[in-house]
Amino acid sequence: MTTVIYRVENHVATVTLNRPESLNCFNYEMLKSLDEVIEHIRTNADVRVVIITASGEKAFSVGADLKERKTLNEEQVRRNVYKIGQVFANIGELPQPTIAAINGYAFGGGMELALACDFRISVEDTQMGLTETSLAIIPGAGGTQRLPRLIGETKAMELILTAKRITANEAKDIGLVSSVVPREKLMEASMKLANDMLKNGPLALQQAKFAIKQGLNTDLHTGFKIERKAYEVIIPTEDRVEALAAFSEKRNPNFKGK
């Protein structure tokens, strides 16, 4: 069975975790497949927005495959922890905007995958959280770093150190997810967000994302320099000229990502 399903349509890449019988938990095979898909997306100029979701109705992902983990020696455990961190870092560093369409439980590594994305949209009837400390481990794929940056240090400490599971609406209240929708509306809402971005220049989307992400890791003065450099990348592009022409001619622009 294919553990990761990947398709591209109308400039949107949809990546679907596909181990529903195991609540889409990550074994090593899935991590390798996901890594290959992400590397393909990174260099695919046809992809302008990415949606990551999962098969089934129970879980987005409940994290590491603990059945597999029990069979691994310490060296293999380190291999898996390194791999999941590397894959999620690669997702976080994609130039294209990314949306996590959370269709069910998102615990541990599943929550960390969602955190690696730029936006998170969740179904109403689910729960999520970084629950690793309940298993005598810690989030090892970026959770201890991404969650505090997203919702603040104190709340992140509370959620991680208590291994608390929260509802989708509670996640929205603290800014962990951007919207909560009925299950049947999840992909529609995700595609609407994607299409709202697709109306704009694809290179501008990438450079704006780059400026925001890089600027957050530095002081304001350096952030201004990063923004200026990102803007300079856009100046010689065909899309910028096309946008001005379309505005003058009172028509919709035809952006080509060039």
PyMOL commands that set and color helices and strands:
alter all, ss='L'
color gray80, all
select helices_A, chain A and resi 20-22+28-42+66-69+74-92+109-116+132-135+143-151+153-162+168-173+183-198+202-215+220-234+238-249
alter helices_A, ss='H'
color red, helices_A
select strands_A, chain A and resi 4-9+12-17+49-54+59-61+98-102+105-107+119-123+127-129+166-167+179-181
alter strands_A, ss='S'
color yellow, strands_A
deselect
rebuild
show_as cartoon
